[in-house]
Amino acid sequence: MSNKPAPIIWEKYIDPFDDNPDDIEIPEGFGEDDVNFDDGYEQNNLPFKVMGYEHPNITNQVYISKQFNFWIGHTKLKISSILSDRFDNVPGVESLEIYSPYRFRISVAKQYDSAEVMSEMSNIVHAFSETN
């Protein structure tokens, strides 16, 4: 096993408005070491304040995280416009939001294998870091 850090560390996106985040599905091919569940996103320990209200007829369909397969990627390499364009062109990436120079969120289309899409993105970061 290599001592090199992973090009991208993946974390399953947890919707802060979802009151049942425990039903998250991890794609086949990913083990517990591949996905980081940050305890800071538990409902009672949010790192930010959320205004909300009770509504008796809310279903899972209102939660965007139930409609899209979101993942947060963390990398040591700054996400430039060139790297962002390469990410955006990976087959299966249906949305891409850059949060910071080192953090981004993707949504993987339902017809694509999440593990394959994330692996391709990690390969892009690895190749990009070796040439720049």
C-alpha positions, 0 to 999 in steps of 0.5 A, spaced: 500 500 500 502 506 498 504 512 503 501 517 498 495 521 500 488 519 496 488 524 491 480 526 493 477 524 500 470 523 499 465 524 504 457 523 503 453 529 503 448 529 509 442 534 508 442 539 514 435 539 513 434 531 513 431 529 520 433 522 518 440 522 515 441 514 517 438 511 511 444 513 507 446 508 501 454 507 500 455 504 493 458 497 492 466 497 492 466 503 497 468 500 504 468 504 511 475 507 510 473 510 503 467 514 506 468 519 512 462 521 516 463 527 519 460 527 526 459 535 525 453 534 521 449 530 526 442 534 527 443 536 534 451 538 532 450 542 526 456 547 525 451 553 523 445 555 525 438 553 521 432 556 521 426 551 521 419 550 522 414 544 523 410 541 517 406 535 518 406 533 510 413 533 509 415 527 505 422 525 503 421 528 496 422 535 498 429 533 501 434 535 495 439 529 498 433 524 497 433 526 489 440 527 488 446 522 489 451 528 492 458 527 495 463 532 498 470 531 495 476 534 499 483 535 495 490 538 497 490 540 490 487 547 489 481 546 484 483 551 478 478 553 473 482 547 468 481 542 474 473 544 475 472 543 467 475 536 467 471 534 473 465 537 470 466 533 463 467 526 467 461 522 465 456 521 470 457 528 474 450 531 473 452 537 478 458 540 480 459 546 486 466 548 488 465 550 495 473 552 496 479 552 493 480 545 496 472 542 497 467 541 492 460 537 491 458 533 486 452 529 484 452 523 480 447 521 475 442 515 477 444 511 471 452 511 473 456 507 478 458 512 484 464 509 485 467 509 478 465 516 477 469 518 483 475 514 481 475 517 475 475 524 478 481 521 483 485 519 477 484 526 474 487 529 480 492 525 480 494 526 473 493 533 474 498 534 480 503 530 476 503 534 470 503 541 474 
